[in-house]
Amino acid sequence: MSSRRWTDPTSSASRARVLNALVAYVPFVLVLAALAPITWPTEGTGDTFYFWYAGHLVVTGSSPYDPSAWSGVGAFGDAAANVVRLCTPPTDPSCLWSYPPLTAWLFAPFALFDVHIGLLLQNLFLYITAGVSIIMLARWMGGSAITRALALSAFVASEPFVFDIHAGHFDGLGIIGLLLVCGGLNSGRAVPVAAGALLLSLKPHLYLLVAAVVLVLVLRERRWRVLAATTLTLAIVSAAALARETGALTAMISGASAKVAEGNGWAATWAFAGSLVPDSPLVGYALVFAIAVAAMWTAVRNAPRGRQTDALVAGSAALSLTLPPYLSPYDLMLTFPALALSLAIAERLAPSSRVILQSLIVFTLAIGTWVAIGMSHLQNTVHGLPGALPILALVYLAIASAMHAHRSRGSERSAAAQLARGSTA
């Protein structure tokens, strides 16, 4: 009886699925656990309390857009240390709440608890959300268990992932939003696209090109249900937000302007491009942006059948990161879909090409992102080196797609030649 179960095809397939899951996810869990002491937020640092306090203001009926409301942060002790530093005085540009009202609402549930319990629950939420976003990314990218294991481990070992959680941010929700948009567009369902767009609206300045590209795609393919559902969802939420926070739009524009006035963020592509041509930063940015656009066009044009939409959304997310002049390292997590797709497409290449390209991508994530942070803090080195990651993500995606397309055309020509020889024999 046991022998029949062992040789049963259904049982064998189940064992194979379990084994593949173990190979793909056990390394991810081990790396995530090993880095937990570094990844977990430290009290009084980062933006953890900043977001909790914004939720607290919503719960207590105040407005995070009111500078005077931030004058009370000192009452929360050591947990508020970083915010106290930024908000002295409360009118300092670093203290201005420049996120949409929805972002403050996201953290309001945690503000229903005592500050220490609320921050603990908030940290758990962000930690789990980031981990789930990487698991969803692995399922979306496809590929063998080994490729997914490499991708998962490299993503959670990368500086953007570690810093995102440590700083108390929520770019994992952005990845989930992008994957929902991809899934909805591929399946023709409106709800996932609308839900994804809502998640992306938490940090709208990072997704300007994504919005434009998806809108063009929806209009071109006449997906009116998707357009209606997404527009209606965003309109209702925005109307409710602006009804409660009448000064939100003005405050968001003022806050964004203040950050831009401070200069380029040291993780922004603007800073990286400007350091390449110090005498003419705009020329440097134009060159870098042209390379990024050419890479995205190549990637989408040569993407494997069935993955063009994925390449379009993932590529536009990476390209969108080159636009804001102010960017932090954790925002670079939004290059992960393009890098994941690059790893998956590279699996279809010849063995030597696959090993080289996948090794480069994994090295860039697990080691290169940390080296870039270190070099950006040294003198006489390329400033803003982390801002090169969106360009690299697009270049990797373009290389993988172009090499796959070239190999596919070669296989088709070989098959046609064999067919022709067979017909003349």
Helices and strands as residue ranges (DSSP letters): H 2-7, H 9-34, H 36-39, H 48-59, G 67-80, H 81-86, G 93-95, H 101-107, G 108-112, H 115-141, H 145-157, H 159-166, H 171-187, H 190-200, G 204-206, H 208-220, H 224-244, H 248-261, H 269-276, H 281-302, H 308-320, G 329-335, H 336-346, H 351-363, I 364-368, H 369-376, G 385-388, H 389-424
